Amino acid sequence: MNDIETLELINEIGYLLLKHGAEIYRVEESLQRMCEGLGFQNVEVFAIPTYFTLSLTLHDGTPYHSSKRSRTNRTHLDHLYELNNLVRKISNQELDASDIRQKINEIKSQKLNFQLILIGYIVSAAMFCLFFGGSFNEMIVSAFIGFVLYFFIYLMEMLNMNGIVRTILSSMVLSTIAIIALKMNLISDQQSVITGTLMLLVPGIAITNSLRDIIGGDFVSGLSRMIEAILIAASIAIGVGIMMMLLKGA
């Protein structure tokens, strides 16, 4: 396999790192180490949360440049764990090109544990509701909202819906269920239900990664992640506010 084919595999790994939620410094460092470990010279990498470029010099002295864009990102820690192991092996020249392709295909074939994610939605919603002062009835309603949100968000992801619109609609759905439950006297504390279930939508990872990028000197990626987090937070407020006004929630 020639240099170009090998670099296509390296680009694929970088794309998967971005797609599955790796930190920007990790994407840049991984690509740098793999290329230098394979003997390429003058390696330069620049990445932001949805895009990276790679430039270097091939073994025959020819300049090389490539770029990849990831339009839909979703954190997948199992994939990141396997990708990090793969990066280390490539950097140490423990694999040849055919083995790299096989490992990439194995990682891409791994599926999300949707049952575990569903349980996470239900339990997280119920526990956050309890944390914010809800009683048993509020916890049950929050767990139900978590169950509904899981399938609602999954449907919107299947439809490739914009993240901002997805957040607004999700917050409208959970607010509607909470307000209806209050009007049916199923709960007495609407705020704990709404606040607890909204925690499922809060962009905690985006905020944390943005601060980490800024502290690490990656100001472009840090600011872009921070803007994303602010827009998501505003979308949550818009969705809840709309339904509070329309349904006259307490």
Phi and psi in degrees as GROMACS dihedral restraints (atoms count N, CA, C in turn):
[ dihedral_restraints ]
;  ai    aj    ak    al  type     phi  dphi    fc
    3     4     5     6     1   -82.2    20    10
    4     5     6     7     1   178.2    20    10
    6     7     8     9     1   -59.7    20    10
    7     8     9    10     1   -42.3    20    10
    9    10    11    12     1   -63.2    20    10
   10    11    12    13     1   -43.9    20    10
   12    13    14    15     1   -64.9    20    10
   13    14    15    16     1   -38.7    20    10
   15    16    17    18     1   -64.3    20    10
   16    17    18    19     1   -41.9    20    10
   18    19    20    21     1   -68.5    20    10
   19    20    21    22     1   -28.4    20    10
   21    22    23    24     1   -62.9    20    10
   22    23    24    25     1   -37.4    20    10
   24    25    26    27     1   -67.7    20    10
   25    26    27    28     1   -39.8    20    10
   27    28    29    30     1   -62.6    20    10
   28    29    30    31     1   -42.9    20    10
   30    31    32    33     1   -62.0    20    10
   31    32    33    34     1   -37.8    20    10
   33    34    35    36     1   -63.3    20    10
   34    35    36    37     1   -40.2    20    10
   36    37    38    39     1   -64.7    20    10
   37    38    39    40     1   -43.6    20    10
   39    40    41    42     1   -60.7    20    10
   40    41    42    43     1   -41.0    20    10
   42    43    44    45     1   -62.1    20    10
   43    44    45    46     1   -43.0    20    10
   45    46    47    48     1   -66.8    20    10
   46    47    48    49     1   -36.4    20    10
   48    49    50    51     1   -61.3    20    10
   49    50    51    52     1   -45.8    20    10
   51    52    53    54     1   -62.8    20    10
   52    53    54    55     1   -47.4    20    10
   54    55    56    57     1   -59.9    20    10
   55    56    57    58     1   -35.2    20    10
   57    58    59    60     1  -100.2    20    10
   58    59    60    61     1    17.1    20    10
   60    61    62    63     1    91.0    20    10
   61    62    63    64     1    21.7    20    10
   63    64    65    66     1   -69.3    20    10
   64    65    66    67     1   150.3    20    10
   66    67    68    69     1   -64.6    20    10
   67    68    69    70     1   152.1    20    10
   69    70    71    72     1   -61.5    20    10
   70    71    72    73     1   -43.3    20    10
   72    73    74    75     1   -62.3    20    10
   73    74    75    76     1   -33.2    20    10
   75    76    77    78     1   -69.5    20    10
   76    77    78    79     1   -38.6    20    10
   78    79    80    81     1   -62.7    20    10
   79    80    81    82     1   -48.8    20    10
   81    82    83    84     1   -64.4    20    10
   82    83    84    85     1   -44.8    20    10
   84    85    86    87     1   -65.9    20    10
   85    86    87    88     1   -39.3    20    10
   87    88    89    90     1   -64.3    20    10
   88    89    90    91     1   -46.7    20    10
   90    91    92    93     1   -63.8    20    10
   91    92    93    94     1   -40.9    20    10
   93    94    95    96     1   -60.7    20    10
   94    95    96    97     1   -48.4    20    10
   96    97    98    99     1   -66.7    20    10
   97    98    99   100     1   -40.7    20    10
   99   100   101   102     1   -63.1    20    10
  100   101   102   103     1   -46.5    20    10
  102   103   104   105     1   -66.2    20    10
  103   104   105   106     1   -42.9    20    10
  105   106   107   108     1   -67.9    20    10
  106   107   108   109     1   -35.5    20    10
  108   109   110   111     1   -65.5    20    10
  109   110   111   112     1   -27.8    20    10
  111   112   113   114     1   -89.4    20    10
  112   113   114   115     1     3.8    20    10
  114   115   116   117     1    93.4    20    10
  115   116   117   118     1     8.1    20    10
  117   118   119   120     1   -79.0    20    10
  118   119   120   121     1   149.8    20    10
  120   121   122   123     1  -109.6    20    10
  121   122   123   124     1   161.9    20    10
  123   124   125   126     1    54.4    20    10
  124   125   126   127     1    45.5    20    10
  126   127   128   129     1   -78.8    20    10
  127   128   129   130     1   126.6    20    10
  129   130   131   132     1  -132.4    20    10
  130   131   132   133     1   132.9    20    10
  132   133   134   135     1  -130.7    20    10
  133   134   135   136     1   136.1    20    10
  135   136   137   138     1  -132.9    20    10
  136   137   138   139     1   129.4    20    10
  138   139   140   141     1  -135.8    20    10
  139   140   141   142     1   147.4    20    10
  141   142   143   144     1  -128.3    20    10
  142   143   144   145     1   174.0    20    10
  144   145   146   147     1   -56.4    20    10
  145   146   147   148     1   -21.7    20    10
  147   148   149   150     1  -123.8    20    10
  148   149   150   151     1     8.4    20    10
  150   151   152   153     1  -160.3    20    10
  151   152   153   154     1   146.3    20    10
  153   154   155   156     1  -146.9    20    10
  154   155   156   157     1   153.6    20    10
  156   157   158   159     1  -123.4    20    10
  157   158   159   160     1   148.1    20    10
  159   160   161   162     1  -134.5    20    10
  160   161   162   163     1   125.7    20    10
  162   163   164   165     1  -131.5    20    10
  163   164   165   166     1   145.0    20    10
  165   166   167   168     1  -165.6    20    10
  166   167   168   169     1  -178.7    20    10
  168   169   170   171     1  -115.4    20    10
  169   170   171   172     1   127.0    20    10
  171   172   173   174     1   -69.5    20    10
  172   173   174   175     1   171.0    20    10
  174   175   176   177     1   -63.2    20    10
  175   176   177   178     1   -25.8    20    10
  177   178   179   180     1   -91.5    20    10
  178   179   180   181     1     6.6    20    10
  180   181   182   183     1    92.1    20    10
  181   182   183   184     1    -0.9    20    10
  183   184   185   186     1   -78.2    20    10
  184   185   186   187     1   133.0    20    10
  186   187   188   189     1   -70.9    20    10
  187   188   189   190     1   146.4    20    10
  189   190   191   192     1  -134.9    20    10
  190   191   192   193     1   138.7    20    10
  192   193   194   195     1  -143.0    20    10
  193   194   195   196     1   139.0    20    10
  195   196   197   198     1  -148.6    20    10
  196   197   198   199     1   161.9    20    10
  198   199   200   201     1  -146.2    20    10
  199   200   201   202     1   151.9    20    10
  201   202   203   204     1  -137.9    20    10
  202   203   204   205     1   145.5    20    10
  204   205   206   207     1  -127.6    20    10
  205   206   207   208     1   134.1    20    10
  207   208   209   210     1  -110.5    20    10
  208   209   210   211     1   112.6    20    10
  210   211   212   213     1   -84.0    20    10
  211   212   213   214     1   -28.6    20    10
  213   214   215   216     1  -126.7    20    10
  214   215   216   217     1   113.8    20    10
  216   217   218   219     1  -110.6    20    10
  217   218   219   220     1   138.9    20    10
  219   220   221   222     1  -147.7    20    10
  220   221   222   223     1   127.1    20    10
  222   223   224   225     1   -62.5    20    10
  223   224   225   226     1   128.3    20    10
  225   226   227   228     1  -139.9    20    10
  226   227   228   229     1    94.8    20    10
  228   229   230   231     1   -66.8    20    10
  229   230   231   232     1   -32.7    20    10
  231   232   233   234     1   -62.0    20    10
  232   233   234   235     1   -43.9    20    10
  234   235   236   237     1   -64.5    20    10
  235   236   237   238     1   -41.5    20    10
  237   238   239   240     1   -62.6    20    10
  238   239   240   241     1   -39.7    20    10
  240   241   242   243     1   -60.8    20    10
  241   242   243   244     1   -47.6    20    10
  243   244   245   246     1   -67.1    20    10
  244   245   246   247     1   -38.8    20    10
  246   247   248   249     1   -65.2    20    10
  247   248   249   250     1   -40.1    20    10
  249   250   251   252     1   -63.0    20    10
  250   251   252   253     1   -40.2    20    10
  252   253   254   255     1   -62.3    20    10
  253   254   255   256     1   -41.3    20    10
  255   256   257   258     1   -63.9    20    10
  256   257   258   259     1   -41.7    20    10
  258   259   260   261     1   -59.9    20    10
  259   260   261   262     1   -44.0    20    10
  261   262   263   264     1   -62.0    20    10
  262   263   264   265     1   -41.6    20    10
  264   265   266   267     1   -67.6    20    10
  265   266   267   268     1   -39.4    20    10
  267   268   269   270     1   -67.2    20    10
  268   269   270   271     1   -41.3    20    10
  270   271   272   273     1   -61.8    20    10
  271   272   273   274     1   -33.0    20    10
  273   274   275   276     1   -91.9    20    10
  274   275   276   277     1     6.8    20    10
  276   277   278   279     1    57.5    20    10
  277   278   279   280     1    43.1    20    10
  279   280   281   282     1   -93.0    20    10
  280   281   282   283     1    -8.2    20    10
  282   283   284   285     1  -130.0    20    10
  283   284   285   286     1   146.1    20    10
  285   286   287   288     1   -94.4    20    10
  286   287   288   289     1   177.7    20    10
  288   289   290   291     1   -60.7    20    10
  289   290   291   292     1   -40.2    20    10
  291   292   293   294     1   -66.2    20    10
  292   293   294   295     1   -36.7    20    10
  294   295   296   297     1   -67.3    20    10
  295   296   297   298     1   -37.1    20    10
  297   298   299   300     1   -62.4    20    10
  298   299   300   301     1   -45.6    20    10
  300   301   302   303     1   -61.0    20    10
  301   302   303   304     1   -41.6    20    10
  303   304   305   306     1   -63.2    20    10
  304   305   306   307     1   -43.4    20    10
  306   307   308   309     1   -64.0    20    10
  307   308   309   310     1   -41.1    20    10
  309   310   311   312     1   -62.0    20    10
  310   311   312   313     1   -43.9    20    10
  312   313   314   315     1   -64.1    20    10
  313   314   315   316     1   -37.6    20    10
  315   316   317   318     1   -64.6    20    10
  316   317   318   319     1   -41.9    20    10
  318   319   320   321     1   -66.1    20    10
  319   320   321   322     1   -43.7    20    10
  321   322   323   324     1   -66.1    20    10
  322   323   324   325     1   -25.3    20    10
  324   325   326   327     1   -80.2    20    10
  325   326   327   328     1   -13.1    20    10
  327   328   329   330     1   -68.0    20    10
  328   329   330   331     1   136.1    20    10
  330   331   332   333     1  -104.6    20    10
  331   332   333   334     1   151.4    20    10
  333   334   335   336     1   -65.3    20    10
  334   335   336   337     1   145.9    20    10
  336   337   338   339     1   -85.3    20    10
  337   338   339   340     1    85.9    20    10
  339   340   341   342     1   -64.7    20    10
  340   341   342   343     1   -32.9    20    10
  342   343   344   345     1   -64.1    20    10
  343   344   345   346     1   -41.7    20    10
  345   346   347   348     1   -67.2    20    10
  346   347   348   349     1   -38.7    20    10
  348   349   350   351     1   -63.9    20    10
  349   350   351   352     1   -41.1    20    10
  351   352   353   354     1   -60.7    20    10
  352   353   354   355     1   -44.9    20    10
  354   355   356   357     1   -60.9    20    10
  355   356   357   358     1   -39.3    20    10
  357   358   359   360     1   -61.4    20    10
  358   359   360   361     1   -42.7    20    10
  360   361   362   363     1   -60.4    20    10
  361   362   363   364     1   -47.6    20    10
  363   364   365   366     1   -65.6    20    10
  364   365   366   367     1   -50.6    20    10
  366   367   368   369     1   -67.2    20    10
  367   368   369   370     1   -41.9    20    10
  369   370   371   372     1   -62.3    20    10
  370   371   372   373     1   -44.7    20    10
  372   373   374   375     1   -60.6    20    10
  373   374   375   376     1   -44.5    20    10
  375   376   377   378     1   -66.1    20    10
  376   377   378   379     1   -42.9    20    10
  378   379   380   381     1   -70.9    20    10
  379   380   381   382     1   -38.1    20    10
  381   382   383   384     1   -66.2    20    10
  382   383   384   385     1   -36.9    20    10
  384   385   386   387     1   -60.6    20    10
  385   386   387   388     1   -44.5    20    10
  387   388   389   390     1   -62.2    20    10
  388   389   390   391     1   -39.8    20    10
  390   391   392   393     1   -61.9    20    10
  391   392   393   394     1   -36.0    20    10
  393   394   395   396     1   -91.0    20    10
  394   395   396   397     1    16.5    20    10
  396   397   398   399     1    99.3    20    10
  397   398   399   400     1    10.0    20    10
  399   400   401   402     1   -76.0    20    10
  400   401   402   403     1   155.1    20    10
  402   403   404   405     1   -96.2    20    10
  403   404   405   406     1  -169.0    20    10
  405   406   407   408     1   -61.1    20    10
  406   407   408   409     1   -44.5    20    10
  408   409   410   411     1   -61.3    20    10
  409   410   411   412     1   -42.2    20    10
  411   412   413   414     1   -63.9    20    10
  412   413   414   415     1   -36.7    20    10
  414   415   416   417     1   -64.1    20    10
  415   416   417   418     1   -40.6    20    10
  417   418   419   420     1   -64.4    20    10
  418   419   420   421     1   -44.7    20    10
  420   421   422   423     1   -65.1    20    10
  421   422   423   424     1   -39.7    20    10
  423   424   425   426     1   -63.9    20    10
  424   425   426   427     1   -41.0    20    10
  426   427   428   429     1   -61.3    20    10
  427   428   429   430     1   -40.3    20    10
  429   430   431   432     1   -64.4    20    10
  430   431   432   433     1   -41.4    20    10
  432   433   434   435     1   -62.9    20    10
  433   434   435   436     1   -41.8    20    10
  435   436   437   438     1   -58.9    20    10
  436   437   438   439     1   -40.5    20    10
  438   439   440   441     1   -62.1    20    10
  439   440   441   442     1   -46.3    20    10
  441   442   443   444     1   -66.0    20    10
  442   443   444   445     1   -43.0    20    10
  444   445   446   447     1   -60.8    20    10
  445   446   447   448     1   -38.8    20    10
  447   448   449   450     1   -56.1    20    10
  448   449   450   451     1   -50.6    20    10
  450   451   452   453     1   -72.3    20    10
  451   452   453   454     1   -33.2    20    10
  453   454   455   456     1   -66.5    20    10
  454   455   456   457     1   -46.0    20    10
  456   457   458   459     1   -66.4    20    10
  457   458   459   460     1   -39.5    20    10
  459   460   461   462     1   -61.8    20    10
  460   461   462   463     1   -41.2    20    10
  462   463   464   465     1   -62.7    20    10
  463   464   465   466     1   -43.5    20    10
  465   466   467   468     1   -68.1    20    10
  466   467   468   469     1   -33.0    20    10
  468   469   470   471     1   -66.7    20    10
  469   470   471   472     1   -38.5    20    10
  471   472   473   474     1   -63.4    20    10
  472   473   474   475     1   -31.5    20    10
  474   475   476   477     1   -86.1    20    10
  475   476   477   478     1     3.0    20    10
  477   478   479   480     1    55.4    20    10
  478   479   480   481     1    41.8    20    10
  480   481   482   483     1   -77.1    20    10
  481   482   483   484     1   145.5    20    10
  483   484   485   486     1   -55.6    20    10
  484   485   486   487     1   141.3    20    10
  486   487   488   489     1   -61.6    20    10
  487   488   489   490     1   -38.1    20    10
  489   490   491   492     1   -66.1    20    10
  490   491   492   493     1   -46.5    20    10
  492   493   494   495     1   -63.3    20    10
  493   494   495   496     1   -39.4    20    10
  495   496   497   498     1   -60.8    20    10
  496   497   498   499     1   -41.4    20    10
  498   499   500   501     1   -68.3    20    10
  499   500   501   502     1   -42.2    20    10
  501   502   503   504     1   -60.5    20    10
  502   503   504   505     1   -47.8    20    10
  504   505   506   507     1   -65.8    20    10
  505   506   507   508     1   -38.8    20    10
  507   508   509   510     1   -64.0    20    10
  508   509   510   511     1   -43.4    20    10
  510   511   512   513     1   -67.2    20    10
  511   512   513   514     1   -31.7    20    10
  513   514   515   516     1   -67.0    20    10
  514   515   516   517     1   -40.6    20    10
  516   517   518   519     1   -64.4    20    10
  517   518   519   520     1   -48.9    20    10
  519   520   521   522     1   -67.0    20    10
  520   521   522   523     1   -35.6    20    10
  522   523   524   525     1   -66.6    20    10
  523   524   525   526     1   -39.0    20    10
  525   526   527   528     1   -62.2    20    10
  526   527   528   529     1   -45.8    20    10
  528   529   530   531     1   -63.2    20    10
  529   530   531   532     1   -41.8    20    10
  531   532   533   534     1   -65.0    20    10
  532   533   534   535     1   -42.4    20    10
  534   535   536   537     1   -67.3    20    10
  535   536   537   538     1   -41.6    20    10
  537   538   539   540     1   -63.1    20    10
  538   539   540   541     1   -41.3    20    10
  540   541   542   543     1   -61.5    20    10
  541   542   543   544     1   -38.1    20    10
  543   544   545   546     1   -66.4    20    10
  544   545   546   547     1   -43.9    20    10
  546   547   548   549     1   -67.7    20    10
  547   548   549   550     1   -24.9    20    10
  549   550   551   552     1   -90.1    20    10
  550   551   552   553     1     5.7    20    10
  552   553   554   555     1    62.0    20    10
  553   554   555   556     1    27.8    20    10
  555   556   557   558     1   -81.2    20    10
  556   557   558   559     1   -25.1    20    10
  558   559   560   561     1  -135.6    20    10
  559   560   561   562     1   161.1    20    10
  561   562   563   564     1  -115.5    20    10
  562   563   564   565     1   -13.7    20    10
  564   565   566   567     1  -124.3    20    10
  565   566   567   568     1    93.6    20    10
  567   568   569   570     1   -69.5    20    10
  568   569   570   571     1   -35.3    20    10
  570   571   572   573     1   -64.7    20    10
  571   572   573   574     1   -39.4    20    10
  573   574   575   576     1   -66.1    20    10
  574   575   576   577     1   -34.5    20    10
  576   577   578   579     1   -68.3    20    10
  577   578   579   580     1   -49.1    20    10
  579   580   581   582     1   -64.3    20    10
  580   581   582   583     1   -46.8    20    10
  582   583   584   585     1   -63.9    20    10
  583   584   585   586     1   -43.1    20    10
  585   586   587   588     1   -63.3    20    10
  586   587   588   589     1   -44.1    20    10
  588   589   590   591     1   -75.7    20    10
  589   590   591   592     1   -27.0    20    10
  591   592   593   594     1   -63.9    20    10
  592   593   594   595     1   -22.6    20    10
  594   595   596   597     1   -62.6    20    10
  595   596   597   598     1   -20.8    20    10
  597   598   599   600     1   -68.8    20    10
  598   599   600   601     1   -22.4    20    10
  600   601   602   603     1  -103.0    20    10
  601   602   603   604     1   -12.9    20    10
  603   604   605   606     1   -63.3    20    10
  604   605   606   607     1   130.8    20    10
  606   607   608   609     1   -80.4    20    10
  607   608   609   610     1    63.1    20    10
  609   610   611   612     1   -63.5    20    10
  610   611   612   613     1   -42.2    20    10
  612   613   614   615     1   -65.2    20    10
  613   614   615   616     1   -41.3    20    10
  615   616   617   618     1   -63.4    20    10
  616   617   618   619     1   -41.2    20    10
  618   619   620   621     1   -65.2    20    10
  619   620   621   622     1   -46.9    20    10
  621   622   623   624     1   -61.7    20    10
  622   623   624   625     1   -46.3    20    10
  624   625   626   627     1   -66.6    20    10
  625   626   627   628     1   -35.7    20    10
  627   628   629   630     1   -63.7    20    10
  628   629   630   631     1   -44.5    20    10
  630   631   632   633     1   -65.0    20    10
  631   632   633   634     1   -38.6    20    10
  633   634   635   636     1   -65.4    20    10
  634   635   636   637     1   -41.3    20    10
  636   637   638   639     1   -64.4    20    10
  637   638   639   640     1   -43.3    20    10
  639   640   641   642     1   -63.7    20    10
  640   641   642   643     1   -45.5    20    10
  642   643   644   645     1   -62.0    20    10
  643   644   645   646     1   -35.8    20    10
  645   646   647   648     1   -79.2    20    10
  646   647   648   649     1    -2.0    20    10
  648   649   650   651     1    94.8    20    10
  649   650   651   652     1    -0.4    20    10
  651   652   653   654     1   -89.4    20    10
  652   653   654   655     1    75.9    20    10
  654   655   656   657     1   -68.9    20    10
  655   656   657   658     1   -36.4    20    10
  657   658   659   660     1   -64.4    20    10
  658   659   660   661     1   -50.9    20    10
  660   661   662   663     1   -67.4    20    10
  661   662   663   664     1   -37.6    20    10
  663   664   665   666     1   -63.7    20    10
  664   665   666   667     1   -44.6    20    10
  666   667   668   669     1   -68.2    20    10
  667   668   669   670     1   -36.9    20    10
  669   670   671   672     1   -65.9    20    10
  670   671   672   673     1   -39.1    20    10
  672   673   674   675     1   -67.8    20    10
  673   674   675   676     1   -38.1    20    10
  675   676   677   678     1   -64.9    20    10
  676   677   678   679     1   -42.3    20    10
  678   679   680   681     1   -61.9    20    10
  679   680   681   682     1   -41.2    20    10
  681   682   683   684     1   -59.2    20    10
  682   683   684   685     1   -45.1    20    10
  684   685   686   687     1   -63.7    20    10
  685   686   687   688     1   -41.1    20    10
  687   688   689   690     1   -64.6    20    10
  688   689   690   691     1   -41.9    20    10
  690   691   692   693     1   -65.0    20    10
  691   692   693   694     1   -39.1    20    10
  693   694   695   696     1   -65.4    20    10
  694   695   696   697     1   -42.3    20    10
  696   697   698   699     1   -62.5    20    10
  697   698   699   700     1   -41.8    20    10
  699   700   701   702     1   -64.5    20    10
  700   701   702   703     1   -37.0    20    10
  702   703   704   705     1   -65.0    20    10
  703   704   705   706     1   -39.5    20    10
  705   706   707   708     1   -60.1    20    10
  706   707   708   709     1   -46.8    20    10
  708   709   710   711     1   -63.0    20    10
  709   710   711   712     1   -40.0    20    10
  711   712   713   714     1   -63.9    20    10
  712   713   714   715     1   -47.0    20    10
  714   715   716   717     1   -61.7    20    10
  715   716   717   718     1   -46.0    20    10
  717   718   719   720     1   -65.4    20    10
  718   719   720   721     1   -43.9    20    10
  720   721   722   723     1   -61.2    20    10
  721   722   723   724     1   -40.6    20    10
  723   724   725   726     1   -60.2    20    10
  724   725   726   727     1   -48.3    20    10
  726   727   728   729     1   -71.9    20    10
  727   728   729   730     1   -31.7    20    10
  729   730   731   732     1   -63.4    20    10
  730   731   732   733     1   -38.5    20    10
  732   733   734   735     1   -74.3    20    10
  733   734   735   736     1   -43.2    20    10
  735   736   737   738     1   -68.7    20    10
  736   737   738   739     1   -41.8    20    10
  738   739   740   741     1   -98.3    20    10
  739   740   741   742     1     1.7    20    10
  741   742   743   744     1    52.7    20    10
  742   743   744   745     1    53.4    20    10
  744   745   746   747     1   -71.1    20    10
  745   746   747   748     1   159.5    20    10
